[in-house]
């Protein structure tokens, strides 16, 4: 047993989700991504003297919807506070955030694991705050830095979990599910590469069987699920090694180096008192009634957990398959279009073609399902060709490859390439009779009890028909003739 098996990892996540609003949290500046540096700012974003913030109500509604989706307490009164710290990308010298009175309180997020099981992770809170600008260090002469304030003031939802996760995989599942919920709601695009969704991971370790929390390190600004899992795994090993060597874990903020696959110290970890929070005197408390909560609830779509349950109950899918197919609106819509387009389409076969063949092909070219060259209608047609015996499952893979590469209609592929399955029992029987006549030794062996040779005869028949013979018919005829 490894020494690492004696320890348990304790993980809590802080996810920062940029809210998909057209204007910033306290100003009318655009939030569009990719503009020239410092072109999407105004006196409020730049903290000019005499300006006053005005709250964007769309961000409040986004937080309410997210709180409902997290089965959390929606607080009908919350307060904005000034969080004081000094960075060059924070013009005011403080960030407008929420401290002891956030808009959303405790909730729960159910994560789906690869073995098909699920478990609940506690959500501590969700609060609204403005994003900071961006420091750029890899542009221009050496030893110089630049500041882009386009991002300053963009609305953020910071969603803080309880320290309920115990493995990097659970942390990955948490972010994956949270991102899906935000995308279903339309409140965040979840683009981690562009920074729309960022994650800080709080990691500590303790001996198995103990309940006391260890000293944690916070790994900042993780921008992919893969990096989240790798950073947590590395940090846990680093801490265990220190403890085993008799050292002491220091509470600090660390950065993940994705090239060297290590975390490195950034600064000592701040505590709440370091920020000197106090209520922002320029902003009134946020107050709303039950009617606003219910209005937001009525606008919400079917969410991943409800969709997963419906896929299991309505289509007979496994929990794992249902969770994969309900992981995004685009995937769920694609699947339901495939299944719903034909009277006799098998939901499980449709799920398998999407999850194995389609996802595999899309991964190879780096595209997602929204950009699929094969439409759900075309895939459904191909499944109909399999179901009615026009093509076999094996031939269907050839048809699918042509559809994916050229966007061709499946019926046209079958017609142009002459791939129609041979289901004429007389034609197949004549081929089988010839193979049996030419292989008396093999026939004698199979009649002597070597049943494995049936597969050899099947292979010979399929080879003789260039894979076009109906496999079920081939097996049935061979069994009768070789019995």
Helices and strands as residue ranges (DSSP letters): G 3-6, E 7-18, H 57-69, E 77-78, E 81-84, E 94-97, E 107-112, E 118-130, E 134-136, E 146-148, E 155-161, H 168-185, E 197-207, E 217-222, H 225-244, E 252-257, E 262-268, G 272-275, E 278-279, E 286-287, H 290-298, H 304-315, H 319-325, H 329-340, H 347-352, I 353-358, H 359-365, G 369-371, H 376-387, H 393-406, H 410-417, H 425-438, H 440-447, H 453-464, H 471-482
